[in-house]
Amino acid sequence: MNKIPTRPMRIIFTDLDGSLLDHHSYGFAPAAPLLLDLERSGIPVIPTTSKTAAEVLVLRQQLNNHHPFIVENGAAIYIPQGYFNDQLMQTTPICQQSGFFVLRNTCSNHHWQTLLLQVADDFKTEFETFSSIFTSAGAEGLAKLTGLEVEAAELAHRREHSEPVLWLGSTDRKQAFTETLQQAGAEVLQGGRFLSVGGDIDKGRAMLQLRDLYLRHYQQTQCDLLAIGDSGNDIAMLEQATSALVIRSDNHGFPELNSAGSNSNKDIYYTNQTGPDGWVEGVSRWLSRTDHTH
């Protein structure tokens, strides 16, 4: 990849749905000019999402993004072959897949589907999974539920490390459901629309794994990270980053960050606008601040 000109490096880790992408249309047009400016400035934009690798591969083409990406809430990191030096990749526990090095952080999707079947009797009519919806209603049914196009819904079904759950019951029962899964060894993260059932992973840890690869590749010791998100499954990376940009949502309140964490003095910005408009609002503010410190 091209040399990053900024010192210390600046990297953006961004959630997609409800953040860079509009919650309803999944469009990103308001952010397109700024994305181009960031690329020209050598500031990588890293999709960090609950989406599948299959979905992100399509989006990367639309975004003209050639950088690594993090999928399924931190379950795996995809790094284009040739992006980092070969020696670094040889010392990292990864596998190769269709032009990418892949760092996997948890079990397969089959493991979590099996776990959900084991608890299904206690919550029979209170949840559906992506897999059950796809089996009963196909990609069309999944598209209707998610608001995605049919082709995009089929890509969303190609999960490798987690299983999304649509909760249909009460809040109290959702808590019981979550605790049952946790006792069985799963982690449950609340996204914008769905619960994500998977391993003990999160976007924050995956962000730091990828940050360390950047530091090692460029032989640097510092990195200014901006994390962007709007939901509960973004909290870990928002809390771990140097700066946090929290996008306003029309569908839920701002996620609650832990003000007592190790990065409690970080720059935290809550947008007035939603989706990609909020993304531009917040990233522009961050750039204005960091441009004066580089």
N, C-alpha and C positions, 0 to 999 in steps of 0.2 A: 504494500500500500504506500501512498505518498507520505512523506515526512510530515508530522504534525508540527506546525510552526510555533504554536503557543507554548510558553514555559512559565509556570507549570502547565501541563496538559489540561485541556478542558474537554470533558466528555459529557454528553447528554444521554441519560437512560430514561426512555419514555414509555409509559403505558400507551396503549392504542385506543381501545373503545372508550369513549367518553373523555378522552384526553386529546391525543393527536387526531383521532377520528371522531366525527360527530356521532353521538350516541344513537341517533335515529337513522341517518342516511349513510353512515360510515364513510362520508367524504372528508377530504382534508384540504380542499382548495384554498381556504384562507391562509394556510400555513405554507403553501407551495413556494412562494418567493423567499420566505425566511429559510426554508430547508435548503434551497439552492445557495443562499448566502452562507449558511453554516458549512456546507460542503466546500465551498470556495475558500473558506477561512480555515479549513483543516480541523473542524470540530466534529467528531463522529457523533451521529445520532443512532443510538442503539435501541431498537424495538425490544421492549421488556414486557411481556404480555402473558395472559392466560391462553392465548390462541395457540393453535398447533403449528408445527413447522411447515406443514403443507399450506396453511393459510398465509403465514408470514412470507413464504417464498413468492407467492403471487403479489402480496402487498409491496414487497421490496422492489419489484419491477415497476409498479405504479409510482412508488416514491423515488425511484432512481437511487436506491440505497444499496451500497455494496459492502456494508460493514457487518460485523458479527451481530447475532441476535439471540435473545433469551426467550424460551417458550415455556408454556404450561406452568407459569408462576415460579420459574427458577428450576424446573425439573431438568432442563438440558440447555446447553449453550452451543450454538452453531457458529463455527469460525470458518470462513472461506479458506480453502487451501491456498497457500502463498501469501496470506494476509500478514501473518507473523513469520519470523524466521524459522527454518526447518529444525534447527537445533532446539529451540524453545518448545516446539511441538513434540519433539521426540522425548522430552523430559516431562511431558504432561500426560496424565492417564486419560487417553481419548481413543475413540474409534473413528474410522473413516466411512463417510456415507455420501455418495453422489456429489462429489466436489467440495465436501465440508469435512472438517474435523469436528467431532461431536463429543462434548464432555457431558456425561449423563450422571445425574445426582440422586436418582431414586429408582424404584422398581418399575416394572412395566404396567401398562394399562390393565392387562388381564388380572394382575394381582389385586387391583383396587375394585374391579368389577366383581371378582369373587368375594371380596370382603363385603361389598354392598349386598350381595345375594344372601350372605350369612345373617345380616341384620334385617332383611326385608320383612320377615314374618312379624316383627314387632312394630313395623311402620308401613303396613301393607298399602294403604291408599294415600299416603302422605307425601310421597316423592316419586319422581320419575328421573331416569338418567338419560343422557344423550343416547346411549346404546339402546335403551328400551323404546325411546321415541323413534329412533331410526328404524328399529325392527318392526314396530307397529305401524308407522306412518311414512317411513322412507325419508329421503332428503326433503321432499315436499313438506312433510309435517314438521321437520326440524326447521325448515326455512320459515314457515308460518310462525313458529314459536319465537325464533330469534330475530326475525326481521331481515335475515340475510337472503340473498338470491339463492336459488336452488343449488347452483354450482358451488357457491361459497359455503352453504350448509353442509354439503358433502365433504368439503375440505375440513370443516370444523369437527366433523365426526372422526377424523383420522387422528385420534389421540394416541400418544405413545406412552405417557407416563402418569396420567390422571384421568378422572372421570367427573364431568360436570353433573350436578344434580339440581333439578328444579324442585324447590320445596313447595308443597301444597298445603301443609298443615299450619298449625298455630305457632306463634313465637315460642311459647313454652315447650311445645313438642319438638320444635327445631333444636332447642337447647339440649333436650334429652337425646335426640338423634345425633347431634354433634358429639356429645359426651360418650355415647355408645361407640361411635367410630373411633374416637380418640383412645378409648380403653382397648380397642382392638388393634391399635398401632397406626392409625391413619391421622393425618392432619386435615382439617376442614377450614378452607378460606372462603370468605364471603366476597364475591365479585359484584359487578354491577347488576347482573341478572341472576346468576347462578352461584351455588356453592360449588367449590372445587375440592374433590376428595383425592388425596394423594399422599406423598411421603413427607418426611420432615424436611421440607425445603421452603424457601421463600425467595422472592425477587431480590431482597437485600443481599443475601449470601451469594447468589449467582452474580450480582452486580460487582461485588468485591472480588470474586474469583476472576472475572474478566478484567477488572481494573488492574489486578496484579499482573496479568499477562501483558497488558499495555505497558506497565511500569518496567517489567523485565525486558520487554522487546526494545523499548526506547531508552533503557538504562537511566530511568528517572526515579526519584524518590517521592515526588509529590504529584497529586492529580486533583484537579478541581472538578468534582462530580456534581452535576445537576440531575436530580431525580424528579420525574413528573408523574403524577397520578391523581386519581379522583376517588378511589374505592379502598375498602378494607384490605384487599390483597396487595395494595401498593404501600402500606404503612411501613413494612420492613425496609424497603429501599429508600423511602422518604426520610426515615429516621437515620439511616446509615450514610446518606450522601452528605457532601459538603454543603449543598444548598438544596432546598426542597420547594417545588412548585406544586401547589395543590389546586386542581382545577375544580371550579364550581360545577355542580351537577343539578339538573332540573328534577332528578329522580330521587336523590337522597342528600343528606347533609354531608359536610366535609368529614373525612375520616379523622379520628382523634389521634393525634401524634403524642408520643410520650415526651413531655417537656423535661423530664428528669434524666433523659438518656445522655450518653457520652457526647453526643453532638447537639446538646441542648442550646448552644449558642450559635448554631448555624443560621443562615439566612433562610427564612421561611416566608413564602409569599402565597397568599390566597387570592385567586383571580376574581374579578367581577363578572367576567364573561365565561361562557361555557364552551366545551369542546375545542376545536381548532382555533377559534377566536380567542379563547382564554389561553391557549397554548402560545399563540403569538404574543399576547399581552404579557405573559409571565417570562417567556424566553427573552423578549426584547429588554425587559427590565434587568434580567440577570446579565445579559450581554453588556448593557450599559454600565453595570456595576463592575463586572470583571474586566472590561476593556480598560478601566482606569487603574487596574492593579497589575496589568501585564506590560 
